[in-house]
Amino acid sequence: MKCARPQLSLSLLLLFFSVCVSHLGVAQNMTTDPSRVQSQYVVIPPRPAAANLPAPSGTLREWNGSFTYNGVNYPYVMVGADPATNQGAVITTWIIPVKIVLSGGQTFDPLSGGTASALARTLLSPIFDSSTTYVQGGVDVGTTQYIDAFQRANFWSIVQNHPNSHLLLGGPTARPSVLPELTLHVPAQEGILGSPFGHQVAEVDLNYLDSQLSSYMTNSHIISPTGLPIFEIYNTYLTNGGICCIGGYHSAQGAQTYAEFSYIGYAGDFGEDVSGLSHEVGDWADDPLYPGANVTPCGGLSVGGPSGSLYPYLVHGFTYHLQDLAFLRYFGGPPDGSVNDWWTFQNYPFTQVCQNGD
């Protein structure tokens, strides 16, 4: 199912690469018209680095490739090492929990709940945990992280003979580093209390939040372009021009790529647990430094967009819901490059290139 796209403000110039999730439910909002509720992920075009500050050192590890479709060559840039080199890449990753405090005092904190908090669940999820073995259509593509398994399956014709080809997210330990929490006291005009899917959540303006994340990165002495900062909000959706609900986005500030996602703690709601994170990190991995620059016959190379389906994975006693991700074949890449010649990681039944749009 593909939701209608909202009318966007010209100031944002948002590129909507995916509007998804088949289980939208009945929209019920406490404060606004239910007709404005649309489940979506977005990409914000990159912006220059902060002025009057020294540029941070280092660059994100990337590799270049291309494919030809209908006689047209389509180059792309992806994160990590070229699968043909049989090399691995570990991308330093930081998680920044963001506590949202609305003007009415309602608080949405990814740290609340201790060992069962949104942050704790995120760190143990298949996005960062490497204990899951991914067998796709009878083929073992690796015991690894979810995005790495997807990317190995994406280029399976190459990496099946290259066991060292990996794209992993981590830090000094096996999992990302957690940086100090960012607490935002959201002005009344920038955030409201709502229930777009029947459960109480915060709804915060995208422009407002992104400006706060930008300031955090600018003032950080730890974050650098060699790694990926991921900002996590809890039971909070973003809005644009009064339209809810954005479950995550990614962008770049100068050479610094970053991502944001909503961890939704309500079963069955859009953005459930780390589904938004799997979408955003998947998109970032296949179109990193300049969101939307990897042009394909379908438009942008948004691997999380086409199927919109979620799949459960039981890890450490908790069932996570991860986004299906589209292989390069879906965008016009080689039909025999992916595992089992599939169109997506979860074998969504596509039959042609760009079948479901971007």
C-alpha positions in Angstrom: 0.0 0.0 0.0 1.3 3.4 -0.8 0.0 6.5 0.9 -0.7 9.8 -0.8 2.1 12.4 -0.6 1.5 15.6 1.3 2.0 19.1 -0.1 5.4 20.2 1.1 6.7 23.6 2.1 9.1 25.1 -0.4 11.5 26.0 2.4 12.2 22.3 3.1 12.3 21.0 -0.4 11.9 17.5 1.0 12.4 14.6 -1.3 9.9 12.0 -0.5 11.5 8.7 -1.5 9.1 6.4 0.5 5.6 6.6 1.9 4.8 3.2 3.3 3.5 0.7 5.7 0.5 -1.4 4.9 -1.0 -1.4 8.4 -1.9 2.2 8.8 -4.9 1.6 11.0 -7.6 4.1 11.8 -6.3 7.6 12.3 -7.6 9.3 15.5 -5.9 12.6 16.5 -6.7 14.4 19.7 -5.9 17.9 18.5 -6.1 18.0 14.7 -8.0 16.8 11.7 -7.5 13.0 11.2 -7.4 13.5 7.5 -3.9 15.0 7.8 -2.3 11.7 9.0 0.0 10.1 6.4 2.7 7.5 7.3 6.0 8.5 5.7 9.8 8.6 5.7 11.6 11.5 4.2 15.0 12.7 3.1 16.2 16.3 3.7 18.6 17.6 1.0 22.1 18.2 2.4 23.1 21.6 3.6 26.5 23.3 4.1 28.6 22.7 7.2 28.2 25.3 9.9 29.9 28.5 9.1 32.9 30.0 11.0 33.9 26.6 12.4 36.8 24.4 11.3 35.7 21.5 9.2 35.8 18.2 11.0 38.4 15.8 9.8 37.9 12.5 8.0 35.4 11.2 5.5 32.9 8.4 5.4 34.2 5.3 3.8 32.4 4.8 0.5 32.8 2.9 -2.8 31.5 3.6 -6.3 29.6 1.3 -8.7 27.2 1.5 -11.6 24.8 -0.5 -13.6 23.2 -0.1 -17.1 19.5 -0.3 -17.7 17.9 0.2 -21.1 21.2 1.5 -22.5 21.6 4.2 -19.8 24.4 4.0 -17.2 23.5 4.7 -13.6 26.4 5.4 -11.2 26.0 5.2 -7.5 27.9 5.7 -4.2 27.4 3.4 -1.2 28.8 3.1 2.3 31.6 0.7 3.0 34.0 -1.3 0.9 33.5 -2.5 -2.7 32.1 -6.1 -2.4 34.5 -7.2 -5.1 37.5 -6.4 -2.9 36.5 -8.9 -0.2 37.1 -6.4 2.5 35.1 -5.4 5.5 34.1 -2.0 6.8 33.1 -1.0 10.3 31.4 2.4 10.5 31.6 4.1 13.9 28.1 4.8 15.1 26.8 7.0 17.8 23.3 6.9 19.3 21.9 10.1 20.7 18.7 9.7 22.7 16.4 12.8 22.4 14.0 13.5 25.3 10.9 15.4 24.1 9.1 17.6 26.7 6.0 19.3 25.4 4.8 22.6 26.7 2.1 20.8 28.7 4.7 18.9 30.6 4.2 15.5 28.8 7.6 13.8 28.5 8.7 11.2 25.9 12.1 9.8 26.9 13.9 6.9 25.1 15.8 6.3 28.4 12.7 5.6 30.5 12.2 1.9 31.3 15.7 0.9 32.2 16.6 -2.4 30.6 13.3 -2.3 28.7 13.7 1.2 27.5 13.6 2.2 23.8 17.3 2.9 23.8 18.1 -0.5 25.5 15.9 -2.3 23.0 17.6 -0.4 20.1 21.1 -1.4 21.1 20.1 -5.1 21.4 18.2 -5.0 18.0 19.3 -6.8 14.9 20.5 -3.5 13.5 23.5 -3.7 15.8 23.4 -7.2 17.2 25.2 -9.9 15.2 23.7 -13.1 16.6 21.1 -13.7 13.9 21.8 -16.0 11.0 19.9 -14.8 7.9 18.8 -17.6 5.6 17.1 -16.2 2.6 15.3 -18.8 0.4 17.6 -21.5 1.8 20.8 -19.5 1.3 22.8 -18.6 4.4 24.0 -15.0 3.7 25.7 -14.6 7.1 25.4 -14.5 10.9 25.6 -10.7 11.2 23.7 -7.4 11.5 20.6 -6.8 9.5 21.9 -4.2 7.1 25.1 -6.2 6.5 23.0 -9.3 5.7 20.9 -7.2 3.3 23.9 -5.7 1.5 25.6 -9.1 1.2 22.4 -10.5 -0.2 22.2 -7.5 -2.5 25.5 -8.3 -4.1 25.4 -12.1 -3.5 26.7 -13.0 -7.0 30.0 -11.4 -5.8 30.2 -11.9 -2.0 29.2 -15.5 -2.0 32.9 -16.1 -2.7 34.0 -13.2 -0.6 33.4 -14.0 3.0 35.2 -10.9 4.3 32.8 -8.5 2.6 30.8 -6.8 5.4 29.3 -3.5 6.3 29.0 -3.2 10.1 27.8 -0.5 12.4 29.7 -0.2 15.7 32.1 1.6 18.0 34.9 0.8 20.5 32.8 -2.2 21.5 30.5 -4.4 19.4 27.7 -1.9 19.7 27.5 1.9 19.1 28.5 4.4 21.7 25.7 6.3 23.4 26.3 10.0 23.6 24.7 12.4 26.2 21.0 12.7 25.9 19.6 15.8 24.2 16.6 17.2 26.1 14.2 19.5 24.1 11.6 21.6 25.8 9.4 22.0 22.7 7.5 25.3 22.4 3.8 25.0 22.0 3.9 26.2 18.4 6.4 23.4 17.5 4.8 20.4 19.2 1.5 19.0 20.3 0.0 15.9 22.0 -1.8 13.7 19.5 -3.1 10.2 18.9 -2.8 9.6 15.1 -3.1 5.8 15.4 -5.1 5.7 18.6 -2.2 5.9 21.1 -0.9 9.1 22.8 2.3 10.4 21.2 4.1 13.7 20.7 4.0 15.4 17.3 6.9 17.7 16.7 7.7 19.9 13.8 10.5 18.6 11.5 12.1 22.0 11.0 12.3 22.6 14.7 13.8 19.2 15.5 16.3 19.2 12.7 17.7 22.6 13.8 18.3 21.2 17.3 20.1 18.1 15.9 22.2 20.4 13.8 23.3 22.4 16.8 24.1 19.2 18.7 26.3 17.9 16.0 28.0 21.3 15.5 28.9 21.5 19.2 30.0 17.9 19.5 33.7 17.2 20.0 33.1 13.5 19.3 30.9 13.2 16.1 32.9 13.2 12.9 32.2 12.5 9.2 33.9 9.1 9.5 30.9 7.8 11.4 27.1 7.9 11.6 25.2 9.7 14.4 21.7 8.4 14.9 19.2 10.4 16.9 16.4 8.5 18.6 13.1 9.9 19.7 10.4 7.9 21.6 6.7 7.7 20.9 7.1 10.9 18.9 6.3 11.5 15.2 7.5 14.5 13.2 5.2 16.8 11.2 5.7 19.0 8.2 3.2 21.8 7.5 0.8 20.2 9.8 1.1 16.8 8.2 1.8 13.8 10.5 3.4 11.3 10.7 7.1 11.2 9.7 8.8 8.1 11.2 12.4 9.1 10.4 14.7 10.8 8.0 18.4 11.1 7.0 20.5 13.9 5.6 24.0 15.5 5.6 25.4 18.6 7.1 28.6 19.3 5.1 30.4 16.0 5.0 28.6 14.8 8.1 25.8 12.3 7.4 23.2 11.6 10.1 19.9 9.9 10.6 16.9 10.2 12.9 14.1 7.8 13.8 11.1 7.3 16.0 11.0 4.3 18.3 7.2 3.7 18.6 6.4 1.4 21.6 2.8 0.6 20.5 2.4 -2.8 18.7 1.2 -2.4 15.2 1.5 1.3 14.9 3.6 3.0 12.2 7.3 3.0 13.2 6.9 0.1 15.6 10.1 -0.4 17.6 13.2 -0.2 15.2 11.3 -0.5 11.9 12.0 3.2 11.2 15.7 2.7 12.1 16.0 -0.2 9.7 14.5 1.9 6.9 16.7 4.9 7.5 20.0 3.0 7.9 19.2 0.9 4.8 18.6 4.1 2.8 21.7 5.7 4.2 23.9 2.7 3.4 22.9 2.7 -0.3 22.8 6.5 -0.7 24.9 8.1 2.0 26.6 11.5 1.7 24.2 13.2 -0.7 20.7 11.9 -0.1 18.9 11.5 -3.4 22.1 11.7 -5.5 22.0 8.1 -6.5 19.5 8.4 -9.4 17.9 5.3 -10.8 15.1 4.6 -13.4 12.7 4.6 -10.4 13.9 8.0 -9.1 16.0 7.9 -5.9 17.7 4.8 -4.6 15.5 4.4 -1.5 15.8 0.8 -0.6 13.3 1.1 2.2 10.5 2.4 0.0 9.2 -0.1 -2.5 7.6 -2.9 -0.5 6.8 -1.2 2.8 6.5 -4.6 4.6 7.8 -5.4 8.1 9.2 -8.8 9.2 9.5 -10.0 12.8 12.8 -11.2 14.3 13.0 -12.6 17.9 16.3 -11.5 19.4 17.2 -11.5 23.1 13.6 -12.3 24.1 12.0 -9.4 22.2 10.3 -9.4 18.8 11.6 -6.7 16.5 9.9 -5.5 13.3 12.3 -4.8 10.5 11.7 -3.1 7.1 12.0 -5.1 4.0 14.7 -3.5 1.8 14.9 -3.5 -2.0 17.8 -4.9 -3.9 19.6 -3.1 -6.8 17.7 -5.4 -9.2 14.4 -3.5 -8.3 16.0 -0.2 -9.5 17.3 -1.6 -12.8 20.4 -3.3 -11.6 21.6 -6.8 -12.8 18.7 -9.3 -12.5 21.1 -12.1 -11.4 23.2 -10.0 -8.9 21.1 -10.7 -5.7 20.6 -13.8 -3.7 18.2 -16.2 -5.5 17.7 -13.3 -8.1 15.2 -11.8 -5.7 13.9 -8.3 -5.9 14.0 -7.6 -2.1 15.7 -9.0 0.9 12.4 -10.6 2.1 11.4 -11.8 -1.5 8.5 -9.3 -2.0 6.7 -10.6 -5.1 7.7 -7.9 -7.5 7.8 -8.8 -11.2 9.3 -5.8 -12.9 11.6 -2.8 -12.3 10.1 0.2 -10.5 6.9 -1.7 -10.1 5.8 0.2 -6.9 7.4 3.5 -7.8 10.5 4.8 -5.9 
